[in-house]
Structure formats: C-alpha cells, structure tokens
C-alpha cells in the first residue's frame, strides 16, 4: 500500500470537464529574502509574477484566490509563509489533467497511487512547523516535490525522503529543473529519518504512523519542531506539533483532526 491513496472528490471527478492548461513557469532561483510579490491585490500579483517569474496568468489567479481563502480561514498567518505559497507553482507538481483544478481544496493523483495534499492542509502544516530563515529541514514523503519546494522558499536546506523510487526520481528531476538547488532528495524509508544530516531544526511528515517515530524526535535539535499526523485508519488521526525544548523536554500539541494514509514500510505495513 502506498503512503497516500487517491481520495474521493479528487481530480478523477473533475478531469473529464477540466481542460489541461499549458505550464510555463520560469523559476530562476528558489529563494531570495528581498523578493516579495504583492499580497493585497490580485491584478498586481498576477502582473508581478508574469514579469518576474514568467508564469501563466490563468494559474496565478487561481493561486491568489486560494491564498485569500487560506488567509481568511487562518490556514496561513505569517508573512513569510504567505510569500512561500504565492511563489511556489503548484501546477508544476501535478499530472497535466489536474492543472486546471490544482488549487481547489482536494487531494489530487500524482501517479504511483500517490496524491498531492490539498493546499489548505499543506498551509496549516507549514505554518505550524514555523520554518525560519537558514534552518535545516527534513521532510518525510517527497511525493511530487511540492511541499519540498514550498519549504525551500523558507529554509536554508531541505532534505526530503520518498519510499516510492520512481516518484522520488521524478521529484528530484523536477526540483532540479525548477531551480530548487537547496533541496536534497533520497529514496528510502523515512521512518528512521536521515541521521547523516541530523540534527534538524524542523521535520515534516506527510503520512500517518501509529505513534510518533522516536528516531525523528531524536534527530530534532533542541528547540526543534516536528509536525506529523498520527493514528490508525479506523480510530482517527490527529495532526500533532511536537517540540523539543532547549532542555530536552518534549511537548505535544494537537493541531487538528486529519485523515492521511499510513506511513508504511516497503512491504506496505503501517509503521
């Protein structure tokens, strides 16, 4: 069983009516702290992104509309996280049939039985883990690379692990093509983290283990944060924020109820 399954209300229901749009994003560099798009006016944002990033205005308006929705729902609140969402071309990280609807609230198929998480959940997880300039971040579950790209707009370096080998290879190629030079990719089982590059300032997990993996807690720096959905399929799941205090104490806070597919090993069993 793959990490994520194709959820109901996904692109399968919409693809028949959706006309794929041409993608022509040109991302010259993954991050510069002096580059900020307009956030208070859709027309100004679209114009700025066309001039500065070479992106298609049809996707840009959909991105800005979703941005306003997420701000209104308090899924994203810090200016740097707003900026990261507005600069990250989600349409580059999905199948062609999904591009026309990629900014709706649903999860969408990206191949190999895996989905790209809905933008509101992505925003809530990213905002909760609170990435700061220059930090080293670990992501468990690369998928198509969208979350890693968004994290790259916030962090110093992003390390990301994907268990599905073809998906990991495609994501690595995509991130390189789009210019995200501060993202390192790896194929493997993310349950045990990436100890060679530990400790991390923050860790994000995009599938649900039964319990919080101890290796990931061990790989957090003092002051580090871990956001992870935890629980089985039947009993329900909670998105947790784990913090390691400077003195080593561990605290947990429930962010919201979620439903992710299991974090599995290569045999498909939940870990």
Protein Blocks (a to p, Z undefined) as FASTA:
>chain_A
ZZbdcdehilklmmmmpccdddfbdcfbfbdfkbccdfkbfklmmmmmmmmnopafklmm
mmmmmmmmmmmnopafbfklmmmmmmpcfklmccfklmmmmmmmbdcdebjhiacddfkl
mmmmmmmnopaehiacddehjknommmmmmmmmmmbdcdddfblklmmmmmmmmmmnopa
kbccdeddfklopmklmccfbdcdfbdcfbdcfklmmmpcehiacdddeddfknopaddd
ddddfkopacdddfbdcdddddddfkopaZZ
